[in-house]
Amino acid sequence: MLLIDCDPQANLTMALGYERPDELEHTLSDIIKNVMQDRDFKTDDYIKSHKEGVDFIASNIELSGLEVQLVTTINREKILTNCIEPIKQKYDYILIDCQPSLGIMTINALASANSVIIPSQSHYFSTKGLELLLQSVAKVKRYINPNLKIDGILMTMVMSRTNISKEINSIVKDVYGKQIKVFDTQIPYSIKAVESTAEGKSIYLFNKNISISKAYENFTKEVIELDKKEKHKNRTESVR
């Protein structure tokens, strides 16, 4: 599996143990600059291996400056696609982590993806942003990436004992559940997630027995099962 950090704040990179991402060499910014300047390069040279058995492409704040330059770049929505294309056959899954905004890097991620999982926190501001994101996904599908689909909405930072979380979860299912899958698994709010990020460890390595670890494990199983069903459906349609 390959992880790509498309967040200029480098949250994923720091969570993988790199406390000073701005000092890193060979990041996503370097790959994008190579594509923009039409220079020969190998994406493999920018892939780092993590001790927990995943590969990743790091990011840092330099990505913010590149977003401004991308606005005037030819075929700007396909820059990330050009980065991924040479290596995508090497991995069963490539996960692209985006910041919670609708900037050009998020558009690039949607343009290069087969499917999107939409995390939504259990509060009103997050659900309002959800509608804007769904509109953006629809536009990318219409104009850039016709194969893009939504796997589902994942409710995160859920405080199951509070009325507000219950209310928001119910609203999301009522409003979107008939058209979009709302995953059965909900990710609970946990300070342990913050602590694991600070230590540069996944939640599994930090403590695999706590509720948030088990929730992510159940969510992973849901995604894998969804992928199996989709592949079976595609094989069946091909036979027909």
C-alpha positions in Angstrom: 0.0 0.0 0.0 1.1 3.5 -0.8 0.1 6.6 1.1 0.3 10.1 -0.5 0.2 13.2 1.7 -1.5 15.9 -0.3 -2.0 18.2 2.8 0.4 21.2 2.9 0.2 21.0 6.7 1.8 17.6 6.4 -0.4 15.9 9.0 0.1 12.5 7.6 3.8 12.9 7.2 4.1 14.0 10.9 1.9 11.1 12.0 4.3 8.8 10.3 7.1 10.0 12.6 8.6 13.0 10.7 8.3 15.8 13.2 10.0 18.4 10.9 8.6 17.8 7.5 9.9 21.1 6.2 13.4 19.8 6.5 12.7 16.7 4.3 14.1 16.2 0.9 12.3 14.4 -1.9 8.7 15.3 -1.1 5.5 15.5 -3.2 6.4 19.2 -3.9 9.6 18.0 -5.7 7.6 15.5 -7.8 5.1 18.2 -8.8 7.8 20.7 -9.8 9.4 18.0 -12.0 6.1 17.5 -13.8 5.4 21.2 -14.1 8.9 21.8 -15.6 8.7 18.7 -17.8 11.9 17.2 -16.3 12.7 13.5 -16.4 12.3 11.8 -13.0 11.3 8.5 -11.3 8.5 8.7 -8.8 10.1 5.7 -7.1 13.0 7.9 -6.0 10.6 9.9 -3.9 8.9 7.0 -2.1 9.8 6.4 1.5 9.3 3.1 3.4 7.8 3.1 6.8 8.6 0.6 9.6 4.9 -0.4 9.8 5.0 -1.9 6.3 3.6 0.8 4.1 5.2 3.1 1.5 4.5 6.8 1.4 5.2 10.1 -0.4 5.8 12.9 2.2 4.6 16.4 2.0 5.5 19.8 3.6 4.4 23.4 3.7 6.1 24.0 0.3 3.1 22.4 -1.2 1.0 25.5 -0.4 3.2 27.7 -2.6 3.0 25.3 -5.4 -0.8 25.4 -5.3 -0.7 29.0 -6.4 1.6 28.1 -9.3 -0.6 25.3 -10.3 -3.5 27.7 -11.1 -1.7 28.8 -14.2 -0.3 25.4 -15.2 -1.5 23.7 -18.3 -3.6 20.6 -17.5 -3.3 21.5 -13.8 -5.9 19.1 -12.7 -3.9 16.1 -14.0 -0.5 16.8 -12.4 -1.0 14.3 -9.6 -2.3 11.7 -12.1 1.0 12.1 -14.0 2.9 11.4 -10.8 1.0 8.3 -9.9 0.6 6.7 -13.3 4.1 5.2 -13.5 3.8 3.4 -10.2 0.2 2.5 -9.7 0.6 -1.1 -10.9 3.0 -1.8 -8.0 0.3 -1.3 -5.3 -3.0 -2.9 -4.4 -4.1 0.3 -2.8 -3.0 3.9 -3.1 -4.5 6.2 -0.4 -4.4 10.0 -1.0 -4.8 12.0 2.1 -6.2 15.5 1.4 -6.7 18.6 3.5 -10.3 19.6 4.4 -10.6 22.1 1.6 -11.6 22.3 -2.0 -8.3 23.6 -3.4 -6.4 22.6 -6.5 -4.6 19.7 -4.7 -7.9 18.2 -3.6 -9.1 18.5 -7.2 -5.9 16.7 -8.3 -6.5 13.9 -5.9 -10.1 13.5 -7.1 -9.0 13.6 -10.7 -6.5 10.8 -10.1 -8.6 8.6 -7.8 -10.9 5.6 -8.6 -13.0 6.3 -5.6 -13.4 8.7 -2.6 -14.1 8.1 1.0 -15.6 11.2 2.7 -14.9 11.7 6.4 -17.4 13.8 8.2 -17.2 14.9 11.8 -20.3 14.8 14.0 -21.0 18.5 14.1 -23.0 21.0 12.0 -20.1 22.8 10.4 -18.7 19.6 9.0 -22.0 18.5 7.6 -22.4 21.9 5.8 -19.0 21.4 4.2 -20.1 17.9 3.2 -22.6 19.3 0.7 -19.9 21.5 -1.0 -17.6 18.6 -1.2 -20.2 16.4 -2.8 -20.8 19.1 -5.4 -17.1 19.3 -6.1 -16.9 15.5 -6.5 -19.9 15.6 -9.0 -18.1 18.3 -11.0 -14.8 16.4 -11.2 -16.7 13.3 -12.3 -18.6 15.3 -15.0 -15.7 17.2 -16.4 -12.4 15.5 -15.5 -12.7 11.9 -14.1 -15.8 10.1 -15.3 -14.8 6.9 -13.5 -14.7 8.6 -10.1 -17.2 7.1 -7.6 -18.0 7.7 -3.9 -17.4 4.7 -1.7 -19.2 6.3 1.2 -19.3 8.7 4.1 -17.3 7.9 7.2 -18.5 9.5 10.5 -15.5 10.5 12.6 -14.8 12.0 16.0 -18.1 10.6 17.1 -19.1 11.1 20.8 -21.8 8.4 20.8 -23.1 9.3 24.2 -23.9 12.9 23.3 -27.2 14.0 21.7 -25.5 16.2 19.2 -23.5 13.3 17.7 -26.6 11.1 17.5 -28.6 13.9 15.9 -25.9 14.7 13.3 -25.4 11.0 12.4 -29.2 10.6 12.0 -29.3 13.7 9.7 -26.5 12.4 7.5 -28.2 9.1 7.1 -31.6 10.6 6.3 -30.2 13.2 3.8 -27.6 11.2 2.0 -28.1 7.6 3.0 -30.4 6.7 0.1 -27.9 7.9 -2.6 -24.5 7.4 -0.8 -23.4 4.6 1.5 -22.9 5.7 5.1 -20.4 3.3 6.6 -21.7 1.2 9.5 -18.5 1.8 11.3 -18.1 5.1 13.2 -14.8 6.4 14.4 -15.1 7.5 18.0 -13.5 10.6 19.4 -10.3 9.7 21.2 -7.4 11.6 22.7 -5.3 8.5 22.0 -5.4 9.3 18.3 -3.8 12.7 19.0 -1.2 11.0 21.3 -0.4 8.4 18.6 0.2 11.1 16.0 2.5 13.0 18.3 4.6 9.9 18.7 4.6 9.2 15.0 2.9 5.8 15.3 -0.2 4.4 13.8 -3.1 3.9 16.2 -2.5 0.1 15.9 1.2 0.3 17.0 0.3 2.8 19.7 -2.4 0.6 21.3 -4.3 -2.0 19.2 -6.8 -2.8 22.0 -8.5 0.5 22.4 -11.9 1.4 20.9 -10.6 3.6 18.1 -8.1 1.0 16.9 -10.9 -1.6 16.7 -13.1 0.9 14.9 -10.5 1.5 12.2 -10.0 -2.2 11.9 -13.7 -2.7 11.3 -13.8 0.2 8.8 -10.9 -1.4 6.9 -12.8 -4.7 6.7 -15.8 -2.7 5.4 -13.7 -1.1 2.7 -12.1 -4.4 1.6 -15.5 -6.1 1.4 -16.8 -3.2 -0.6 -13.9 -3.5 -3.0 -14.4 -7.2 -3.4 -18.1 -6.7 -4.3 -17.1 -4.0 -6.8 -14.6 -6.3 -8.5 -17.1 -9.1 -8.6 -19.7 -6.8 -10.2 -17.2 -5.7 -12.8 -16.2 -9.3 -13.7 -19.9 -10.2 -14.0 -20.6 -7.3 -16.3 -17.5 -8.2 -18.4 -18.8 -11.7 -18.9 -22.1 -10.4 -20.0 
